[in-house]
Amino acid sequence: MSGLTLDEAKRAIEGHLSQFVVNPEISLDVSGFNSKVYYVIFSGGAYGDQVIRIPATGNETVLDAIGQVYGLSQVASRCHIWIARPSLGLEEGEDAILPVDWNAITRRGSSAANYEIVPGDRLFVEARPIICIDENIALYLAPLQRLMGATILAVGTGNVVKFAGRGGAGGLGGFGGGI
């Protein structure tokens, strides 16, 4: 029954039911629609991607899609945005890649770069390169930082105990014969 209007679907169902019931009358409403979707994917640098599934209602553009997710974040690159569109007659498994010029869309009002989104599209917004570099450095240095912090804490604690045992100030646990 796809492709029918609400009234056409109602008449078709009533026609089918008339085989079993005299003059059937039904009430028909749409509880869900827009089973076709597109995705907006934000790169999180070293910490993974955020994927947002959005119903395709027809005639959405790149600007509409970004508006649906409340705009670009502080870490989003304005220069590395593209649409990956499922292959349409291309070699199997090859998607069409449509580069998006964010500045042309937003600052110059260019409609040419403001592509229409179609069901199945993936609008990818990469993180700024400097953010990716910083996050990767932090990700790989974090274990080293923890190891160094634990080592410094252990050495410092050992020195305090040794200093207190020699009669240093503070009188830890009765050591040192302080005043």
C-alpha positions as CSV (number, residue, x, y, z in Angstrom):
1,M,0.0,0.0,0.0
2,S,2.9,2.3,-0.3
3,G,2.4,5.5,-2.3
4,L,-1.3,6.0,-1.4
5,T,-2.7,9.1,0.2
6,L,-4.5,8.6,3.5
7,D,-8.0,8.7,1.8
8,E,-6.9,6.2,-0.8
9,A,-5.5,3.8,1.8
10,K,-8.7,4.2,3.9
11,R,-10.9,3.3,0.8
12,A,-8.6,0.3,-0.1
13,I,-8.8,-1.1,3.5
14,E,-12.6,-0.6,3.6
15,G,-12.9,-2.3,0.2
16,H,-11.0,-5.3,1.5
17,L,-13.0,-5.4,4.7
18,S,-16.3,-5.3,2.7
19,Q,-15.7,-8.9,1.9
20,F,-16.2,-9.7,5.6
21,V,-18.3,-6.9,7.0
22,V,-21.3,-5.0,5.6
23,N,-20.4,-1.3,4.9
24,P,-17.2,-1.2,7.0
25,E,-16.1,2.3,8.1
26,I,-12.6,2.7,9.5
27,S,-10.7,5.6,10.9
28,L,-7.1,5.8,9.6
29,D,-4.3,7.9,10.9
30,V,-0.5,7.9,10.3
31,S,1.3,7.3,13.6
32,G,4.8,7.2,12.0
33,F,6.2,8.3,8.7
34,N,9.6,9.3,7.2
35,S,11.1,5.8,7.4
36,K,13.8,7.2,5.2
37,V,16.7,8.8,7.0
38,Y,20.1,10.5,6.6
39,Y,22.9,10.8,9.1
40,V,25.0,13.6,10.4
41,I,28.3,12.4,11.7
42,F,30.6,14.5,13.8
43,S,34.2,13.4,14.2
44,G,35.3,13.4,17.8
45,G,39.0,13.3,17.0
46,A,40.6,10.6,19.1
47,Y,37.5,9.9,21.1
48,G,35.2,8.5,18.4
49,D,32.4,9.8,16.2
50,Q,28.9,11.1,17.1
51,V,26.2,9.8,14.7
52,I,22.8,11.5,14.6
53,R,20.0,9.8,12.6
54,I,17.5,12.3,11.1
55,P,14.3,11.5,9.3
56,A,14.4,12.6,5.6
57,T,11.2,14.6,5.0
58,G,12.2,15.9,1.5
59,N,14.0,18.9,0.3
60,E,16.5,19.2,3.2
61,T,19.8,20.9,2.5
62,V,23.2,20.8,4.2
63,L,22.2,23.9,6.1
64,D,18.9,22.3,7.2
65,A,20.8,19.2,8.4
66,I,23.3,21.2,10.4
67,G,20.4,23.3,11.8
68,Q,18.6,20.1,12.9
69,V,21.6,19.3,15.2
70,Y,21.9,22.9,16.5
71,G,24.9,23.9,14.4
72,L,28.6,23.1,14.3
73,S,30.4,22.7,17.6
74,Q,33.5,24.6,18.6
75,V,35.7,21.7,17.5
76,A,34.1,21.2,14.1
77,S,36.2,22.1,11.1
78,R,34.4,24.4,8.7
79,C,36.8,23.3,5.9
80,H,36.4,19.5,6.1
81,I,32.7,18.8,5.5
82,W,31.3,16.4,2.9
83,I,28.4,14.3,1.9
84,A,29.0,10.6,1.3
85,R,26.1,9.6,-1.0
86,P,25.3,5.9,-1.6
87,S,26.4,4.8,-5.1
88,L,23.9,5.7,-7.8
89,G,25.1,3.7,-10.8
90,L,28.7,4.0,-9.8
91,E,30.8,1.0,-9.3
92,E,29.4,-1.2,-6.5
93,G,30.5,0.0,-3.0
94,E,31.7,3.3,-4.2
95,D,30.0,6.3,-2.8
96,A,29.8,9.7,-4.4
97,I,31.6,12.3,-2.3
98,L,30.3,15.9,-2.4
99,P,32.6,18.4,-0.8
100,V,30.7,21.1,1.2
101,D,32.0,24.7,1.2
102,W,30.6,25.9,4.6
103,N,31.8,29.4,4.2
104,A,30.2,29.7,0.7
105,I,26.9,28.5,2.1
106,T,26.9,30.6,5.3
107,R,28.9,33.7,4.5
108,R,28.3,34.1,0.7
109,G,24.8,32.7,0.4
110,S,25.8,30.2,-2.3
111,S,23.1,27.7,-3.0
112,A,25.4,25.6,-5.3
113,A,27.3,24.2,-2.3
114,N,24.2,23.8,-0.2
115,Y,23.4,20.3,-1.6
116,E,20.0,18.7,-1.2
117,I,20.2,15.8,1.3
118,V,18.7,12.5,0.1
119,P,17.8,9.5,2.1
120,G,20.9,7.4,2.9
121,D,23.3,10.4,2.7
122,R,25.9,10.7,5.4
123,L,26.9,14.3,6.1
124,F,30.3,14.1,7.7
125,V,31.8,17.0,9.8
126,E,35.5,16.4,10.7
127,A,37.0,17.8,13.8
128,R,39.6,20.6,13.3
129,P,43.0,19.1,12.7
130,I,44.6,20.8,15.6
131,I,41.9,19.3,17.9
132,C,42.7,15.8,16.5
133,I,46.4,16.3,17.1
134,D,45.9,17.6,20.6
135,E,43.5,14.8,21.5
136,N,45.8,12.1,20.1
137,I,48.8,13.5,22.0
138,A,46.7,13.6,25.2
139,L,45.4,10.1,24.6
140,Y,48.9,8.6,24.2
141,L,50.5,10.6,27.0
142,A,47.8,9.9,29.6
143,P,49.3,6.5,30.7
144,L,52.8,8.0,30.9
145,Q,51.4,10.9,33.0
146,R,49.8,8.5,35.4
147,L,52.9,6.5,35.7
148,M,55.1,9.6,36.3
149,G,52.5,10.9,38.8
150,A,52.6,7.6,40.8
151,T,56.4,7.5,40.7
152,I,56.7,11.1,42.0
153,L,54.1,10.4,44.7
154,A,56.0,7.2,45.8
155,V,59.4,9.0,45.8
156,G,58.0,12.0,47.7
157,T,56.3,9.8,50.3
158,G,59.5,7.8,50.8
159,N,61.5,11.0,51.3
160,V,59.0,12.3,53.9
161,V,59.2,9.1,55.8
162,K,63.1,9.0,55.6
163,F,63.3,12.7,56.6
164,A,61.0,12.2,59.5
165,G,63.0,9.1,60.7
166,R,66.1,11.3,60.9
167,G,64.6,13.8,63.3
168,G,63.1,16.1,60.7
169,A,60.4,18.7,61.6
170,G,56.9,17.6,62.0
171,G,57.2,14.8,64.5
172,L,55.5,12.1,62.3
173,G,54.2,9.4,64.7
174,G,56.6,10.3,67.5
175,F,59.7,10.4,65.4
176,G,62.2,13.1,65.5
177,G,61.8,14.4,69.1
178,G,60.1,17.6,68.1
179,I,59.0,20.2,70.7
